[in-house]
Every structure is written in structure tokens, then in C-alpha cells.
Amino acid sequence: MPTIPSPRGPFPTDLAVFLAILVAGCALVLVGHVDPQALAGYSAALAGLHASWHHRTPRK
């Protein structure tokens, strides 16, 4: 008996944003506008903002 494939969820926007930021960071380092050490600091700050955004509680 064939199984019905489950429908895919919504487009993974988190993945698309992650890849866009990764490509932008690599391009900035390769062009020479940002030092790799500074990019690491920016990445840590953005990761903290992303975590706080996803772990917020909805208001009632």
C-alpha cells in the first residue's frame, strides 16, 4: 500500500537568513572590509539577539 507523503512545512526562513548572513560575512572578509576577529564578535552578538528573539514569551 503506497503511503501519502506528508506536506512540507513552510519555507525555512531561518535557514535562508542564516545562509544569507554567512555569505555576506564571507564576502566582507574576502573583500577586506571586516577582520575575521571582528566578524566573530559581530556573529556572537547577532546570535544573542536571535536567541533572545526566539525565546521571548508572547504577551497576553
C-alpha positions, 0 to 999 in steps of 0.5 A, spaced: 500 500 500 503 506 497 503 511 503 501 519 502 507 523 503 506 528 508 506 536 506 512 540 507 512 545 512 513 552 510 519 555 507 525 555 512 526 562 513 531 561 518 535 557 514 535 562 508 537 568 513 542 564 516 545 562 509 544 569 507 548 572 513 554 567 512 555 569 505 555 576 506 560 575 512 564 571 507 564 576 502 566 582 507 572 578 509 574 576 502 573 583 500 577 586 506 572 590 509 571 586 516 577 582 520 575 575 521 576 577 529 571 582 528 566 578 524 566 573 530 564 578 535 559 581 530 556 573 529 556 572 537 552 578 538 547 577 532 546 570 535 544 573 542 539 577 539 536 571 535 536 567 541 533 572 545 528 573 539 526 566 539 525 565 546 521 571 548 514 569 551 508 572 547 504 577 551 497 576 553 
